[in-house]
Every structure is written in C-alpha cells, then in structure tokens.
Amino acid sequence: MVNDVYIHESSYVDDDVQIGAGTKVWHFCHIQSGARIGRRCSLGQNVNIGNHVHMGDGVRIQNNVSVYDGVELEDNVFCGPSCVFTNVLLPRAKYPVNGVYAKTLVKEGASLGANCTVVCGHTIGRGAMIAAGAVVTNDVPDYALMAGVPARQIGWVCECGKKLNEQYCCSCGRQYQLQDNGRLVQDK
C-alpha cells in the first residue's frame, strides 16, 4: 500500500497514472497510461481503465467492467457488474479510428445497473439511475430512471436512489420540482 492506495499484486498499473488516496484496486485489474483516478474509489475484480480516462472521487466500479478512453466518470458514480461502455459509434476493424473516440460523460452520483450498455457520445445526468440490462442510446436527464432496450424514462429517482412519487417527493424527505424545460431540480 502506497499513499493509502491498495493495489492487488495481480493488477497492472502502467506509467503516468494518478490514483487518489484511499482507492482500492482489486484482483486482475489493468489501469492504462494517462488514467486519473480520484480518492476513495473501488475497482472490483477484472476492471480495465483505458488510456486517459478520468474518474472523480468515490467512484465504485464492480467486477468485469471496462471504462474506455473517451469516458469520464464524475464523483460518486456507481458502475454495476459487467456494465458496458463503448467509445466508437461505427466500429470497423478495417477502418480504425486512430484514437478519436466519442465522448461519454457520467455525471455526479449516477448509477449504472448490472449488464447495462452505454452507447458512446451521450451524457448520463446527475443522480440518474440506469436499470440492469438497459441500453442507453440517448442523453439521460438528471435524476431520470431509465429501463429497457433501448432505455426509456420510466420515472424519477432521488439523490438517495429511491423512486420519487407523483409530487416529486422522496420518502427520505427530499423534494424536487419539475421545471418548464423538463429538468428536475432538488428544492433547497
């Protein structure tokens, strides 16, 4: 353990990688050159972090997830087991993109369920919840609850993760308002 960072002996960390204090990297992981990982993150077994990926603080990535170049995870993002990111919209072995990848942003506090797929070039909003097995093919609003193939909004969730009622209130006490532009914002 160096600087309060735990890296299991079976994992590989390339040169030019930054890993924040309190982060744990478990079995059979690979962190590629240029990656920037925040503090207090957890990378489960068999996680691959691609070149130049940026992750905020408190990110939790479960087993068997690859976060490819072009993906950015803000603070406190949760990636469920075997969730999938892509970074090329038109993949062809014969016509490589030569390092030009579509950007994907997962905003603060969003959760991605097990085996969901996020097609590149989209933004997952703050606090959004993507159901297990869903396929995200469009931008996702803040606090949206998304499910299905392709993913469709089926409700709203609180910052704590619980589904909001019809008045945009949560059993935890938080309240939200739906603005005229369709954005959900938390009452202060």
Solvent accessible surface area in square Angstrom, and as a share of the most:
residue,aa,sasa,rsa
1,M,155,0.69
2,V,109,0.63
3,N,125,0.64
4,D,87,0.45
5,V,12,0.07
6,Y,61,0.23
7,I,67,0.34
8,H,35,0.15
9,E,164,0.73
10,S,31,0.20
11,S,14,0.09
12,Y,156,0.59
13,V,57,0.33
14,D,53,0.27
15,D,124,0.64
16,D,90,0.47
17,V,31,0.18
18,Q,107,0.47
19,I,38,0.19
20,G,15,0.14
21,A,50,0.39
22,G,21,0.21
23,T,0,0.00
24,K,87,0.37
25,V,1,0.00
26,W,89,0.31
27,H,64,0.28
28,F,122,0.51
29,C,2,0.01
30,H,66,0.29
31,I,0,0.00
32,Q,39,0.17
33,S,42,0.27
34,G,4,0.04
35,A,0,0.00
36,R,61,0.22
37,I,8,0.04
38,G,13,0.13
39,R,122,0.44
40,R,138,0.50
41,C,3,0.02
42,S,20,0.13
43,L,0,0.00
44,G,11,0.11
45,Q,78,0.35
46,N,77,0.39
47,V,1,0.01
48,N,30,0.16
49,I,0,0.00
50,G,3,0.03
51,N,56,0.29
52,H,114,0.51
53,V,0,0.00
54,H,93,0.42
55,M,11,0.05
56,G,18,0.17
57,D,30,0.15
58,G,16,0.15
59,V,0,0.00
60,R,125,0.46
61,I,1,0.01
62,Q,48,0.21
63,N,64,0.33
64,N,77,0.40
65,V,1,0.01
66,S,33,0.21
67,V,0,0.00
68,Y,85,0.32
69,D,30,0.15
70,G,10,0.09
71,V,4,0.02
72,E,79,0.35
73,L,1,0.00
74,E,55,0.25
75,D,57,0.30
76,N,81,0.42
77,V,1,0.01
78,F,71,0.30
79,C,0,0.00
80,G,1,0.01
81,P,59,0.37
82,S,36,0.23
83,C,2,0.01
84,V,68,0.39
85,F,2,0.01
86,T,43,0.25
87,N,21,0.11
88,V,36,0.21
89,L,110,0.55
90,L,150,0.75
91,P,96,0.60
92,R,170,0.62
93,A,112,0.87
94,K,160,0.68
95,Y,141,0.54
96,P,90,0.56
97,V,54,0.31
98,N,129,0.66
99,G,50,0.48
100,V,117,0.67
101,Y,66,0.25
102,A,27,0.21
103,K,144,0.61
104,T,2,0.01
105,L,46,0.23
106,V,0,0.00
107,K,69,0.29
108,E,49,0.22
109,G,27,0.26
110,A,0,0.00
111,S,24,0.15
112,L,0,0.00
113,G,16,0.15
114,A,32,0.25
115,N,95,0.49
116,C,0,0.00
117,T,31,0.18
118,V,1,0.00
119,V,41,0.23
120,C,0,0.00
121,G,40,0.38
122,H,37,0.17
123,T,41,0.24
124,I,0,0.00
125,G,3,0.02
126,R,87,0.32
127,G,9,0.09
128,A,1,0.01
129,M,55,0.24
130,I,1,0.01
131,A,31,0.24
132,A,73,0.56
133,G,34,0.33
134,A,0,0.00
135,V,38,0.22
136,V,1,0.00
137,T,50,0.29
138,N,85,0.44
139,D,90,0.47
140,V,5,0.03
141,P,56,0.36
142,D,30,0.16
143,Y,8,0.03
144,A,0,0.00
145,L,25,0.12
146,M,15,0.06
147,A,25,0.20
148,G,38,0.36
149,V,114,0.65
150,P,56,0.35
151,A,7,0.05
152,R,142,0.52
153,Q,73,0.32
154,I,98,0.50
155,G,16,0.16
156,W,40,0.14
157,V,3,0.01
158,C,1,0.00
159,E,86,0.38
160,C,61,0.37
161,G,27,0.26
162,K,105,0.44
163,K,121,0.51
164,L,12,0.06
165,N,77,0.39
166,E,155,0.69
167,Q,122,0.54
168,Y,57,0.22
169,C,36,0.21
170,C,11,0.06
171,S,101,0.65
172,C,57,0.34
173,G,57,0.55
174,R,81,0.30
175,Q,95,0.42
176,Y,6,0.02
177,Q,104,0.46
178,L,74,0.37
179,Q,76,0.34
180,D,161,0.83
181,N,103,0.53
182,G,39,0.38
183,R,122,0.45
184,L,2,0.01
185,V,39,0.23
186,Q,49,0.22
187,D,51,0.27
188,K,230,0.98
